[in-house]
Amino acid sequence: MTDAQKSSADFLAAAQSILASNDETARKQMFGTAMQAMAMLEAPMDTVWRTIMSAHAPSALMTLIKAGVIQEIAQSDSPLSADDLAKVSGADRLLIVRLLRPLSALGFVKETNQEEYGPTPITKTLVDRALLGGYQFMYSAATRSLANMPFYLEKTGFAHVDGAPGPFQDAHSTTDNMFPWLVKDPPMMGNFNAFMSGQRADRKQWFDFFDIGDILLKGASTDPEATLLIDVAGGEGHDVAAFHARYPDAPGRLVLQDLPPVIDSIQELVPKVERQKYNFFTPQPIKGARCYYFRSIFHDWPDADCIEILKNTAAAMKPGYSKLLMSEFVLPVTNCPLYPALLDVNMMAVLNGMERTEAQFTKLLDAAGLKVVKFWSVGAETEGLVEAVLKD
């Protein structure tokens, strides 16, 4: 075995070991290392050409999702011909053949014979409710904004995006922020909510690494009418439901807050969790809760809006008792991993928002009369937790 073969074998063995450990953080770190290795080994010309051609396959995939072709392949127990797919979807046979070529090369489908296709693990995964909704939402809302962003920023003299109007408003010919825009499109809102619930379910929960016992439960009011935790803008309630499942005997009320269309769309939620319609740009109606929890909220907004949200929350907090917890990516100041770096660009293009560093979070909280207690981290590849209280 040559040195190159041994090095490759050792790398693959390390990857298999990490996969077997089911450690998601380690898997993402290893994936980042593999990406770095690919960047080192790939010829610069190949890298440029791969980037140039990177938009084509997502466009083909979105087209075949909208036509229902991908869903048909995913649910079929046997390979389907292009003629079969044309018949059930109504799409042209030759169009299907041409668009499936790059998707087959990338492993999204398996070409079992000439113009005959079957599912792969990627196909099966893609049609999961959260991922299928996520892909359609991201392509409809984000990809158009990202494609337009260079031309929009050129018109602004390449000024930093800090609030509306921004790339999203320019690309979609609207004055609305993304969230009011979504409310006007219920099917797209459904895709978005499915996407958010899937993202939450797939990630490490904040209470897996935050000291719930000593910091939240210890010293919490035992009055059954007292509020223990409010999941602010918590979507379909997956986070607060997961908290209740982990701590079923925790005292006090658990409350899920979100906009009326979101609350009205919830089909299932554990009875312990109360639902409340609330817009966080208005004063927080529940005073003196032990914990006001926000997951993936502040990266959606520019600084001025974040400060307004935080001030509305701070006004409801009880000094020396209430906690504010923000589950967010905290960007390192150097060598940022790829995923949170790309997410930051996405926030700029779609929501005029941003991912933030420790210093940027500290500045936001200070402007709202709050101070950081601790940044809880399990690595830059995944969301951490910002713990804050009222300033003295």
Secondary structure by P-SEA (a helix, b strand, c coil): ccaaaaaaaaaaaaaaaaaaaccaaaaaaaaaaaaaaaaaaccaaaaaaaaaacaaaaaaaaaaaaaaaaaaaaaccccccaaaaaaaccccaaaaaaaaaaaaaacccccccccbbbbcaaaaaaacaaaaaaaaaaaaccaaaaaaaaaaaaaaccccccccccaaaaaacccccaaaaaaacaaaaaaaaaaaaaaaaacccccccccccccccccccccccccccccccccccaaaaaaaaacccccbbbbbbbcaaaaaacccccccbbbbbbbcccccccccccccccccccccccaaaaaaaaaaaaaacccccbbbbbbbbbbbcccccaaaaaaaaaaaacccbbbbcaaaaaaaaaaacbbbcccccccccbbbbbbbcccc
